[in-house]
Amino acid sequence: DVILATALATLGAFIYNLSAGFVGGVELTLAEDE
């Protein structure tokens, strides 16, 4: 159970960072277009 929880937490953090970086990249691109 501990290993599973750790794996889920790591995966969640990875997905969060990935999505946050994607959104930040989109905002940066929109800002450069203006």
N, C-alpha and C positions, 0 to 999 in steps of 0.2 A: 504493500500500500504506500509506503514512504517513497519507494522508487518511482511508482506510478505518479504520485503527486508531484515529485520533483521533475519528472519528464514533462508532465502537463504544464507546470509552471515555466519551464524552460521554453517549451514550444509556444506558450502563450506570449512570453516576452519577445521571442523571435518574430512572431507574427505581428505583434504590436509595433515593434521597431521597424519592421518591413513596411507596414501600412503607413506609419507616421512618416517614414522617409519618402514614400511614394507621394503622399499628400503634399509634403513639403516641396518635393520636386515639381509637382504640378503648379503649386502656388508660385514658385520661383519662375517657372516658365511663363506663366500668365503675367507676372510682374515685368519680365523682360520684354514681352510683346508690346506693352504699353509705351 
